[in-house]
Amino acid sequence: MVSRVTSGSVVGVVGIFITVEVDITPGLPGFHIVGLPENAVKESRERVIPAIKNSGFQLPARKITVNLAPADIKKEGTLFDLPIAVGILKALGYIAGEIDYLIVGELSLDGSIRGVRGILPIAVELKRDGVLKGILLPEDNREEAALVDEIDIYPVRNLKEAVLFLRGELSIPPYKSNNALLDLFNEDNVDFKDVRGQEHAKRALEVAAAGGHNVLMVGPPGSGKTMLARRLPTILPPMTKEEALETTKIHSVAGILPKDMPLVTVRPFRAPHHTISDVGLVGGGINPRPGEVSLAHNGVLFLDELPEFSRNVLEVLRQPLEDGFVAITRAKSSVIYPSRFTLIAAMNPCPCGYYGDPYHQCMCTTTSIMKYRSKVSGPLLDRIDIQIEVPALKYEHLTAGESTEDSKSIRERVIKAREIQLWRFKGKRGIYCNAHMDSKLIKEYCKLGDESEEVLKLAIQKFGFSARTYFRVLKVARTIADLEGKEHIDARCIQEAIHYRIMDKREVLY
């Protein structure tokens, strides 16, 4: 007898339906799983058989064949344990009639059910399809699935409970979450008022937060680069529900979603070590997984000691910085992970860190300085909108009192600027802030007057800006104008935007 159970899987961050077909026939006893299963799926037979027996069901010595359809999509993970067990029990006659539920879950040897990753994308696909009655899943995943409205969620603790529910002998009311997760208040432990001095850098980060721009900070050790970077999330606008769900999907697929917090409500801050590989940064592997750039989606990716990262690692950043996604292609599959983040990078001015520092003597040669800085390529620098110096602090800054402005005050200005941009780009898909503008939108919204155009023309002639740098200066200038509530970009906005391009000003560096 052949039975069919609907389950789900994830490709990238998109949920798909998988049909679990089970055939039990007389013959040499065996348990075979086909349909491109990877190791964790193949090993499910070692969990399913003990779970069925320990749940009180009889499993005759017959040939069991399990097909996971469609057969041309690689199946991975442990979420097929429960649907395979249900399919076997249905084929044996323990469950009658059609099963109109999507079923996922990992089985323990005693028949209890463990949580799995990737539930949110599957639940989203279930809502979009709208055919099945609901989803049968582990209790550990109920809050995550409940983020999707208008689907019925039936959490179960063990295999026997799932069978009794499917037979109509156990009533499980659809689960409804009472958590208003997006309304939870998040009190930051860090604040911009803790940073002494560095007003120029604070202003640059305010502009970056207001327009979604990438930032590179150059300065000696101890000047406050890391301290500033870690406080950027405190001035970013709050996440919308759409952003929160999109970010949560990625964290769910990666398996790092906390059980007590099924929705990511705070913008991510990821700070990988410089020894990270290119696969760790952008994702991939034999079974592709999201990398740090995707885990930082809708948040901040902080790369400290930028030249210490491998050149190959830095170069793979080009696509996500430009396109807002990562495409990972393998011989038999291709997945796409969203990766629209704000890059904050920090580096020393030279290998020893003290080039240009009035308080310490630099021991580096000109050749070693040039070699150190050349580790960060021109094409990558072109993709960083704001490049600033963070000089060593003076004594009076260290002994001064707290900064007069805290993160809350800065964030209010940032939110107002973002609201202007949301209204400006309303109806333009995938465009939410000035950093996302393409050349067509720049031409439409970054028109310059004669004085502003003359200032930019002189800067291009003096510093040799590339075409990409030209457009990035315009985008930053547009953000500065938004922060000040100006409809048009004036010469002062252009001058400030040009001031944020220190890596293009060779006389400053050498």
Buried (B, 14 or more C-beta within 10 A) or exposed (E): EEBBBBBBBBBBBBBBBBBBBBBBEEEEEEBEBEBBBEEBBEBBBEBBBBBBEBBEBEBEEBBBBBBBBEEEBBBBBBBBBBBBBBBBBBBBEBBEEEBEBBBBBBBBEEBBBBBBBBBBBBBBBBEEEEEBBBBBBBBBBBBBBBBBEEBBBBBBEBBBBBBBBBEEEEEBEEBEBEEEBBEEEEEBEBBBBEBBBBEBBBBBBBBBBBBBBBBBBBBBBBBBBBBBBBBBBBBBBBBEEEBBBBBBBBBBBBEEBEEEBBBBBBBBBBBBEEEBBBBBBBBBEEEBBBBBBBBBBBBBBBBBBBBBBBEEBBBBBBBBBEEBBBBBEEEEBEBBBBBBBBBBBBBBBBBBBBBBBEEBEBEBEEEBBEBBBEBBEEEBBBBBBBBBBBBBBEEEBEEEEEBEBBBEEBBEBBBBBBEBBBEBBEEEEEBBBBBBBEEEBBEEBBEBEEEBBEBBEEBBEEBEBBEBBEBBBBBBBBBBBBBEEEEEBBBBBBBBBBBBBBBBBEEBBE
